[in-house]
Structure formats: C-alpha cells, structure tokens
Amino acid sequence: MNPPSERTYLWSRFTLREAVLLCFCATFIVLTRAGLRLHLHLPGHVMFFTMFFFLLARGCVPKVGSAALVGLITSLASVLLGMGSSGPMVFIKYLLPALVVDLAGFLFPSFVTSMLACAAVGILAAAVRSVTNSGVELLLGMEEEVMLKKAAITAIMNCTFGGLGSLAVPSIIRKLRANGLIDQGSGTR
Amino acid sequence: MSRSSRPYHAPAGVPASRGYACQFTAHDSPLHRMGAAWKLAFGLVLTALAAGARTPGTLIVLTLVALGYYALARLSLGDLWRDVRLFLFQAALVIPLHCLIQGVEKGGWTGVRISAQIILFYLPGAVFLRTTRTADVMSGLRRISPYRLTFLVCVSVRFVPFFFRELEEIMAAQRLRGARLLPRQQLDPRNWPDLFHCLLLPLMVRALKCAEEVSRSAEARSFGQSRERTFYLADRCAMSSDDPNPLPQRGRVREGEFSNAEPTSSPLPASPLRGEEI
C-alpha cells in the first residue's frame, strides 16, 4: 500500500496516514475497553486488548513513538468519552506501558514478529501499568503489606492478560506483511 | 473561563441520567455552567486535600465538601452509587485485610481511612466527567494542545461508532461462516484464535484502508500544510443568537470567528459523541 505522500505530519516522524492509523488503534482500545467493562468484572482484563493494540500499532508503524502516540490518544479519548475517572492517572496508565513497548521497539526493532519477545514485552508493560495504582495507594498512606499484596495480585492478573493479548500479535503482523498491507519493518526509524 | 451565566440546556436526545459510572448527565446546575478549567482546578485541589487527609475530622469535612460538590451538580444518589461502587467493593477488600494484619482496633480505622481517601481522591474526576460536555473538553483541549494532536483525538473519538458498526458487521459475517465469536464461546481459550483471525485481522485491514482514505481526503484539502488552522466554533455561533437551546447551527457565524490561516472545515464533531453511543 503506497502512502499518499511522504510529508511528515506529526513530531517530524509520522505521516498523516500513519498518524490516523495509530489513532484508529487508540479507537480500538477504547472500544474494547468500553465493551469489556460492560461484560467482565475481572481485574486486569483490560490489558488483553490494550497490549494487543499497542504491539500491533508498533508492528504496523515501526517507528519509535508509535505506541506512545497510541497511549496518548487513548488516554485523551478515554477522558473525552467519560472513561477517565482516575483523572490525570489515566495518562500514566496508558503512557507507561506504551513507553515500554517503544523502548523494546527501539532496542529490538523486529521483536513484533517473535511470539516470545511479544509475550515478554506484553508482560513487562502490563506489570509497569499495575505499578500506577500502587503509586496512588502509597501516596494515600496505605499499609505497605496490604499494598504489596494487592499490587502482587493486580500485577499477576495484568501480566497474564497482557501476555496473552501480546501472543496473537506476531501472526497478525506476518499476515498483514504477507499481503503487503504494512511496511516490512526492517528497522527502527 | 466561565462559559456563560445562561442556563445549561440539554441537547435533544440526551436524557438526564444514564446507566454507568462517570457518564455525562445533562442538568441545569452551576457546575454544568462552570468552565471546564475551573472544574479541573477545583477538582485537583480536592484531590490533593484527599491525599493529604489523615485525621477523622479532616476526612469528615472533606467528605461533606465532596458530597456538597456532587449535590451542586444536581447529580442523584443513583449516580453517586454508580460512580463509587467499584471503590466500595475495593473497600470491602481493604478493610478486612487491614484488620487481619493490624488487628480490628487499629486496622479497622486505617482501612476505613484509606478507603474513604480513595473515594475522595477519584470523586472530583467523576464530577468533572458527569458535568462537562465532550465538546467543552475538546474546545479546552484545542487551546492547550497542538491542533495536529487534537485532530487525531477528534478522529479517534469520531470513528468509535463507525468501527463499532464495522465490528458488528464483521462479527455477523464471520459467525455465518462458522467462526466461534459468541461471548460464551470465547470463554473457551481454544476459540481465541477465531477472535484474532476472523474478527481483529479483518478489522485491522479495514482500519488500514480507512486510514488511507482519511489521509488522502485530508491532504487533498491541504490539511496539515500550515502551522495554524481555523475552527468552526459552533457553540459560540449558537450562543450569539437568541435561541435558548445552544445547539450548533451551521451558517450563523460571527465575523472574526475564522482566520485566514487555512481554509478547511473542522474535524470537530458538530454534535459531540458521548460514551453512551458506544
């Protein structure tokens, strides 16, 4: 698929087509989050699709900052759609795992095609996200032991769902690449 | 900062109360009329005070202030229940845990204090979301963030119903072809490959094509070439008229609302998309 033009649109990095594609990934995270919260009441299940779309965004637009842009748009869209009750924390909740994905992409540009690497990044990013809630509880003066136990349960659930969601990314990326729908992603740009 | 002293009128089709937490609720209240920035500033002060509260007296005062703030928005007890019920479930976990570790006397109070603080920490955010229209948040966002980013956020929000419909159509078609996509079928992890390969892969292909179309369409209108752009301020247009219902009315534009930076129509939604449409 040929891009309409190579003129950069955002941060001297993304073309308009790439930026719009990334914002669609953010739309999907918002959609799945809204859909899941109506049906499931499992802690950490949000990370299943969040990590899937963060990694997919990185695979479709193999540039540093792509996952961070998705995280930023997701947090802003969540606030706009009334899903950001945690206030400014919503930015940290999405940006921190996105930055982990970007860092992994920067260090290992082709990690999105490896199931093991995707699962590792998914688990790590989900674990980082679970730290956010513990930060608030620490700020409020919660008993350390209680906080740590709660953080451990949250982290395990987040990591499980985040890892499972990430496992599906390599096969999707390979199919999209095989059909010439996305770049071959030869390296970091 | 304040938008207007005129009473707030709910847009047609937006009921006064909705089914789930932090959903915008249309009422005519001082908080609905207050500017988004003021609400945000007041909410941040309340949040900071909640984080710092340690004594029972401070907590009682803060709870009363938070409830007063909530009542000022004319939100019902049902709304309050929907906004805080998740934290109440959390409290039901935190208080016994503290009692187990520290004993009932000391741990009981600590658990109650932490639980109350968590609710007070998040409640101002819920009030903000319940009293601020999407259009107002977007207009505020436009002032503080670059228009290129604002455009992307608007596109993201705007395409939620579009992709929701796409998702439903793809799901219906794939189920006819035998894909196991029903929620009860998805409880079995062996059916998860169907979710990814029969639903999310076609959705992603649709997103790629749609991104191509949107970007071509925008670039054909020279979008993104200038450093600044113009905006169609629909709410101001309606405010300038005598119409008591400030619904956007195209074609009633004040002089000076448009600059000459970039001749393009706004990507901002004329009628704001709300969460309940999802």
HADDOCK unambig.tbl for C-alpha pairs under 7 A between the chains (distance, minus, plus):
assign (segid A and resid 4 and name CA) (segid B and resid 216 and name CA) 5.91 0.50 0.50
assign (segid A and resid 9 and name CA) (segid B and resid 224 and name CA) 6.52 0.50 0.50
assign (segid A and resid 10 and name CA) (segid B and resid 148 and name CA) 6.89 0.50 0.50
assign (segid A and resid 16 and name CA) (segid B and resid 215 and name CA) 5.68 0.50 0.50
assign (segid A and resid 17 and name CA) (segid B and resid 211 and name CA) 5.57 0.50 0.50
assign (segid A and resid 17 and name CA) (segid B and resid 212 and name CA) 5.70 0.50 0.50
assign (segid A and resid 17 and name CA) (segid B and resid 215 and name CA) 5.07 0.50 0.50
assign (segid A and resid 20 and name CA) (segid B and resid 152 and name CA) 6.56 0.50 0.50
assign (segid A and resid 20 and name CA) (segid B and resid 211 and name CA) 5.46 0.50 0.50
assign (segid A and resid 21 and name CA) (segid B and resid 207 and name CA) 6.67 0.50 0.50
assign (segid A and resid 21 and name CA) (segid B and resid 208 and name CA) 6.33 0.50 0.50
assign (segid A and resid 21 and name CA) (segid B and resid 211 and name CA) 5.22 0.50 0.50
assign (segid A and resid 23 and name CA) (segid B and resid 152 and name CA) 6.04 0.50 0.50
assign (segid A and resid 23 and name CA) (segid B and resid 156 and name CA) 5.36 0.50 0.50
assign (segid A and resid 24 and name CA) (segid B and resid 156 and name CA) 5.87 0.50 0.50
assign (segid A and resid 24 and name CA) (segid B and resid 207 and name CA) 6.61 0.50 0.50
assign (segid A and resid 26 and name CA) (segid B and resid 156 and name CA) 6.69 0.50 0.50
assign (segid A and resid 27 and name CA) (segid B and resid 156 and name CA) 5.16 0.50 0.50
assign (segid A and resid 27 and name CA) (segid B and resid 157 and name CA) 6.77 0.50 0.50
assign (segid A and resid 27 and name CA) (segid B and resid 160 and name CA) 5.95 0.50 0.50
assign (segid A and resid 31 and name CA) (segid B and resid 160 and name CA) 6.69 0.50 0.50
assign (segid A and resid 73 and name CA) (segid B and resid 153 and name CA) 5.59 0.50 0.50
assign (segid A and resid 76 and name CA) (segid B and resid 153 and name CA) 6.79 0.50 0.50
assign (segid A and resid 77 and name CA) (segid B and resid 153 and name CA) 6.09 0.50 0.50
assign (segid A and resid 77 and name CA) (segid B and resid 156 and name CA) 6.97 0.50 0.50
assign (segid A and resid 77 and name CA) (segid B and resid 157 and name CA) 6.08 0.50 0.50
assign (segid A and resid 80 and name CA) (segid B and resid 134 and name CA) 5.51 0.50 0.50
assign (segid A and resid 80 and name CA) (segid B and resid 137 and name CA) 6.63 0.50 0.50
assign (segid A and resid 81 and name CA) (segid B and resid 274 and name CA) 5.90 0.50 0.50
assign (segid A and resid 81 and name CA) (segid B and resid 275 and name CA) 4.84 0.50 0.50
assign (segid A and resid 82 and name CA) (segid B and resid 22 and name CA) 5.68 0.50 0.50
assign (segid A and resid 82 and name CA) (segid B and resid 23 and name CA) 5.57 0.50 0.50
assign (segid A and resid 82 and name CA) (segid B and resid 24 and name CA) 6.95 0.50 0.50
assign (segid A and resid 82 and name CA) (segid B and resid 129 and name CA) 5.58 0.50 0.50
assign (segid A and resid 82 and name CA) (segid B and resid 275 and name CA) 6.34 0.50 0.50
assign (segid A and resid 83 and name CA) (segid B and resid 22 and name CA) 6.90 0.50 0.50
assign (segid A and resid 85 and name CA) (segid B and resid 22 and name CA) 6.52 0.50 0.50
assign (segid A and resid 85 and name CA) (segid B and resid 122 and name CA) 6.49 0.50 0.50
assign (segid A and resid 85 and name CA) (segid B and resid 125 and name CA) 5.23 0.50 0.50
assign (segid A and resid 85 and name CA) (segid B and resid 126 and name CA) 5.27 0.50 0.50
assign (segid A and resid 86 and name CA) (segid B and resid 122 and name CA) 5.74 0.50 0.50
assign (segid A and resid 86 and name CA) (segid B and resid 125 and name CA) 6.52 0.50 0.50
assign (segid A and resid 87 and name CA) (segid B and resid 125 and name CA) 5.36 0.50 0.50
assign (segid A and resid 139 and name CA) (segid B and resid 51 and name CA) 6.63 0.50 0.50
assign (segid A and resid 140 and name CA) (segid B and resid 51 and name CA) 5.17 0.50 0.50
assign (segid A and resid 140 and name CA) (segid B and resid 114 and name CA) 6.65 0.50 0.50
assign (segid A and resid 140 and name CA) (segid B and resid 117 and name CA) 6.87 0.50 0.50
assign (segid A and resid 142 and name CA) (segid B and resid 114 and name CA) 6.15 0.50 0.50
assign (segid A and resid 146 and name CA) (segid B and resid 97 and name CA) 6.63 0.50 0.50
assign (segid A and resid 146 and name CA) (segid B and resid 98 and name CA) 6.82 0.50 0.50
assign (segid A and resid 168 and name CA) (segid B and resid 196 and name CA) 6.94 0.50 0.50
assign (segid A and resid 172 and name CA) (segid B and resid 201 and name CA) 6.45 0.50 0.50
